Amino acid sequence: MMAAGRAAECGADVLLLEKTPRLGNKLRITGKGRCNVTNVAQLSEFVMHFGGTGRFLYGALSRFFVNDLRAFLEERGVPTRVERGGRVFPVSEDARQVTAALEGYLVLNGVRVRRRHPVERVLVDGQRVMGVEACGRASDGCAVVLATGGASYPRTGSSGDGYRLAAELGHRILPIRPALVPLVAQEPWVRELQGLSLRNVEVTLLLENEPIAQQFGEILFTHFGVSGPVVLTLSKQAVDAMAKGQVSLSVNLKPALPAEEMDQRLQRKLDQHGRQQVLRILTQLLPKRMTQLMLDLAGIPADKRGNQVNAAERQSLASLLQDLRLTVEGARPIDEAIVTAGGVDTREINPRTMESKIVEGLFFCGEVIDVDADTGGYNLQAAFSTGRLAGESAAAAAQAGLRDLGSQ
Ligand SMILES: Cc1cc2nc3c(=O)[nH]c(=O)nc-3n(C[C@H](O)[C@H](O)[C@H](O)COP(=O)(O)OP(=O)(O)OC[C@H]3O[C@@H](n4cnc5c(N)ncnc54)[C@H](O)[C@@H]3O)c2cc1C
């Protein structure tokens, strides 16, 4: 929508082909329906959230960045505000407003929209774009922007078609895998904690018991394992690490305390409340739903009194509080991933224009490209910025193409 609107604003005659009956299906469900549109991080920090391919985005982001996007939305009646972690949301907390603003942009600039029109093929003459085929019908065009999204949440329409279309034209597609995806744990006890969310915990990702990444924040227990911001952020590394060996998570429920102080703190609590049952004492340190489970894991009978807990039991509990281990059995399927890792190789796209280096007149934007970031609004900003640049460049290419045709 951003690419189409921008291309039309730059003077091109634009046709937008959408596979489903409705535009912006995924956008409507972003940020739990509140749409975390972007993040106020500085550009240098912003690109770091994309990992290795972040550099590719510098051009697009520096031309249309956070304040430009916020101004774009505000001009269309969607003021935004900054929340925790620099995350930007519409003041209305309603993702539908963002979709409506983009639809308004299309109408204002005269973009023709055909819904229920899945593109089946990009038509080329040699290495130059000629148009597309949708519903068995060809539409001519000097420039095509492929904005088909990733492969996650396929019911929104983004089911990975763009990877096939690009591959057919000779583009290299880096392996598609889930990123920002919940993880499945082997330990059956996680089910007992289903729905419990813990803030301010530190989670370490381990490969063969060696730490490879760490995040601080919120974790959510589910019927199959764990989710929540910290787990989603670690998930891509977890998925990649699983190909190499045994992966586990260590949850530190008391990250502010050094390991030696944890045991002393526990000892003080047990001494202070020596006549109380240890189950009750633990409620001062943990959410009530976790207490019985932690005692079971530490092998301490729940009805033991504080002053009856021996040193070995206390140390076992202290170590569990700072190193609750979960064996990662796998990730949830890509259908449930917030973003797709992998996609069209950035080395085959010109970062200054978003044009394919293989097919003239073919442009890419958004998640179909091999870029994916942490949660926090980075993915949508990247989609908007690359969309804007692809739209501008496609308009310029279309105008040049028309001039060529005119001179033939
Ligand atoms: C549950 C969820 C929550 C999220 N929350 C956030 C968030 O708060 N902040 C954030 O930054 N990111 C978030 N994301 C990620 C973000 O939504 C995506 O990265 C972003 O939507 C990608 O934009 P896109 O335009 O590339 O693709 P999409 O938004 O997926 O749009 C692609 C469009 O192309 C259409 N299409 C596909 N194939 C064809 C075809 N063959 N022919 C015609 N049309 C086709 C699809 O129907 C769709 O309309 C979230 C994702 C999910 C799943």
The ligand as an SDF file (V2000), in Angstrom:
LIG
                    3D

 53 58  0  0  0  0  0  0  0  0999 V2000
    0.5270  -11.3570   14.8610 C   0  0  0  0  0  0  0  0  0  0  0  0
    1.5380  -10.3880   14.2860 C   0  0  0  0  0  0  0  0  0  0  0  0
    1.8050   -9.2130   14.9700 C   0  0  0  0  0  0  0  0  0  0  0  0
    2.7660   -8.3260   14.4730 C   0  0  0  0  0  0  0  0  0  0  0  0
    2.9820   -7.1540   15.1480 N   0  0  0  0  0  0  0  0  0  0  0  0
    3.8960   -6.2800   14.6730 C   0  0  0  0  0  0  0  0  0  0  0  0
    4.0830   -5.0180   15.3050 C   0  0  0  0  0  0  0  0  0  0  0  0
    3.3580   -4.6590   16.2380 O   0  0  0  0  0  0  0  0  0  0  0  0
    5.0690   -4.2130   14.8340 N   0  0  0  0  0  0  0  0  0  0  0  0
    5.8520   -4.5580   13.7580 C   0  0  0  0  0  0  0  0  0  0  0  0
    6.7440   -3.7860   13.3840 O   0  0  0  0  0  0  0  0  0  0  0  0
    5.6400   -5.7180   13.0910 N   0  0  0  0  0  0  0  0  0  0  0  0
    4.6830   -6.5740   13.5100 C   0  0  0  0  0  0  0  0  0  0  0  0
    4.4600   -7.7400   12.8210 N   0  0  0  0  0  0  0  0  0  0  0  0
    5.2210   -7.9850   11.5630 C   0  0  0  0  0  0  0  0  0  0  0  0
    4.6200   -7.1440   10.4180 C   0  0  0  0  0  0  0  0  0  0  0  0
    3.2230   -7.2850   10.4250 O   0  0  0  0  0  0  0  0  0  0  0  0
    5.1610   -7.5770    9.0480 C   0  0  0  0  0  0  0  0  0  0  0  0
    6.5520   -7.5720    9.0730 O   0  0  0  0  0  0  0  0  0  0  0  0
    4.6420   -6.6210    7.9460 C   0  0  0  0  0  0  0  0  0  0  0  0
    3.2380   -6.6840    7.8710 O   0  0  0  0  0  0  0  0  0  0  0  0
    5.2510   -6.9620    6.6070 C   0  0  0  0  0  0  0  0  0  0  0  0
    4.6720   -6.1150    5.6630 O   0  0  0  0  0  0  0  0  0  0  0  0
    4.5870   -6.5320    4.1210 P   0  0  0  0  0  0  0  0  0  0  0  0
    3.8670   -5.4130    3.4400 O   0  0  0  0  0  0  0  0  0  0  0  0
    5.9110   -6.9190    3.6310 O   0  0  0  0  0  0  0  0  0  0  0  0
    3.6950   -7.8510    4.0900 O   0  0  0  0  0  0  0  0  0  0  0  0
    2.2190   -8.1520    4.5640 P   0  0  0  0  0  0  0  0  0  0  0  0
    1.7610   -7.1670    5.5660 O   0  0  0  0  0  0  0  0  0  0  0  0
    2.2170   -9.5770    4.9270 O   0  0  0  0  0  0  0  0  0  0  0  0
    1.3590   -7.9140    3.2510 O   0  0  0  0  0  0  0  0  0  0  0  0
    1.5280   -8.7080    2.0990 C   0  0  0  0  0  0  0  0  0  0  0  0
    0.2890   -8.5900    1.2310 C   0  0  0  0  0  0  0  0  0  0  0  0
    0.5200   -9.2300   -0.0220 O   0  0  0  0  0  0  0  0  0  0  0  0
   -0.6220  -10.0110   -0.3550 C   0  0  0  0  0  0  0  0  0  0  0  0
   -0.1860  -11.0990   -1.2460 N   0  0  0  0  0  0  0  0  0  0  0  0
    0.5580  -12.1840   -0.9420 C   0  0  0  0  0  0  0  0  0  0  0  0
    0.7580  -12.9440   -2.0280 N   0  0  0  0  0  0  0  0  0  0  0  0
    0.1140  -12.3130   -3.0430 C   0  0  0  0  0  0  0  0  0  0  0  0
   -0.0450  -12.5960   -4.4330 C   0  0  0  0  0  0  0  0  0  0  0  0
    0.4700  -13.6910   -5.0040 N   0  0  0  0  0  0  0  0  0  0  0  0
   -0.7820  -11.7320   -5.1810 N   0  0  0  0  0  0  0  0  0  0  0  0
   -1.3310  -10.6130   -4.6350 C   0  0  0  0  0  0  0  0  0  0  0  0
   -1.2030  -10.2980   -3.3410 N   0  0  0  0  0  0  0  0  0  0  0  0
   -0.4920  -11.1390   -2.5570 C   0  0  0  0  0  0  0  0  0  0  0  0
   -1.1530  -10.4860    0.9670 C   0  0  0  0  0  0  0  0  0  0  0  0
   -2.4930  -10.8880    0.8680 O   0  0  0  0  0  0  0  0  0  0  0  0
   -0.9410   -9.2360    1.8280 C   0  0  0  0  0  0  0  0  0  0  0  0
   -2.0370   -8.3670    1.7240 O   0  0  0  0  0  0  0  0  0  0  0  0
    3.4740   -8.6260   13.2720 C   0  0  0  0  0  0  0  0  0  0  0  0
    3.1770   -9.8000   12.5850 C   0  0  0  0  0  0  0  0  0  0  0  0
    2.2120  -10.6810   13.0770 C   0  0  0  0  0  0  0  0  0  0  0  0
    1.9140  -11.9270   12.3070 C   0  0  0  0  0  0  0  0  0  0  0  0
  1  2  1  0
  2  3  1  0
  2 52  2  0
  3  4  2  0
  4  5  1  0
  4 50  1  0
  5  6  2  0
  6  7  1  0
  6 13  1  0
  7  8  2  0
  7  9  1  0
  9 10  1  0
 10 11  2  0
 10 12  1  0
 12 13  2  0
 13 14  1  0
 14 15  1  0
 14 50  1  0
 15 16  1  0
 16 17  1  0
 16 18  1  0
 18 19  1  0
 18 20  1  0
 20 21  1  0
 20 22  1  0
 22 23  1  0
 23 24  1  0
 24 25  2  0
 24 26  1  0
 24 27  1  0
 27 28  1  0
 28 29  2  0
 28 30  1  0
 28 31  1  0
 31 32  1  0
 32 33  1  0
 33 34  1  0
 33 48  1  0
 34 35  1  0
 35 36  1  0
 35 46  1  0
 36 37  1  0
 36 45  1  0
 37 38  2  0
 38 39  1  0
 39 40  1  0
 39 45  2  0
 40 41  1  0
 40 42  2  0
 42 43  1  0
 43 44  2  0
 44 45  1  0
 46 47  1  0
 46 48  1  0
 48 49  1  0
 50 51  2  0
 51 52  1  0
 52 53  1  0
M  END
$$$$
